[in-house]
Amino acid sequence: MRSYNLFAVLSHSGERTDKGHYVTDAYHPAGRLWLRCDDDNVTPLPEGDLLRFDNSSLVPYLLFYRRRETDPRTR
């Protein structure tokens, strides 16, 4: 069975997809942390806040996954 790791989430705020605001949360493997990219602001995002939209107008729009290699010999 294949498994996948989430590495980025594109979220949207607004009533229509052609208007509003987009924000990207991306995993930075070298720093082992998530970053929120909001226009020219890039800030660390606590992992517990990833995909947590309780008090936010952001809605996940695209989720990006990378296949996890379980055995490096099968690459």
N, C-alpha and C positions, 0 to 999 in steps of 0.2 A: 504494500500500500504506500502510495506517495504522500508525503506531508509537505506543508508549505509554511513559510514565515512571512508575516505581514511586514512590509518595509516602508510603506508610504500610504497616506490617506489624504485625499483631496476633498475638502469640505466646502460647502456653499452656504451663504447667508443671503436671503432675499426671496422674493415671491416667484421669480422666474429665473431660469438658468442663463438667459442672455442678459440679465441685469443682476446687480447685487455684488457680492464680494466673495472671492475664493481665498482659502487658506490651505496650506499644505503642512502636514505633520510627516516628518521623514526620520527614519532611523539612521543614525550616524555610527557605523560599526567601529570605527577607530576610537571614538569616544564612548562607545557603548551607551548611548543615550538617544532620546528622541528630541527633535528640534521642531519648533513651530515656526514656519516661514510665512510671514504676514507682510506683504509688500517688501519694504527694505528692512523690516525688523525680524531678526532671527533670535529666538529665545529658547532655552532648555524647557522641555515639557516633562513633568514627572510622569513616569510610566503609568501610574494609577489614574492619571487624567486623560490618557489616551482613550479615545472613543467614549468619553464621558461628556455628555452634552446636556446635563440636567438644567442648567441655568443659562443656556446659550441658544442663539438663533442659528448656530451652525448645524448643518445636516451632512453626514457623510455622503459623498457623491460617487467617488471612485476609490476603490481599495486595491492596492498593488501588492502582489505576493510573489515570492521567489521560491522555487522548488528547493526543498532541503535535501541535500545529498546524504544518504544514510551510510553508503559505503564508497569511499573515494576511489576504490578500484573499478567501479562501474561507470565512471565518467566517460 
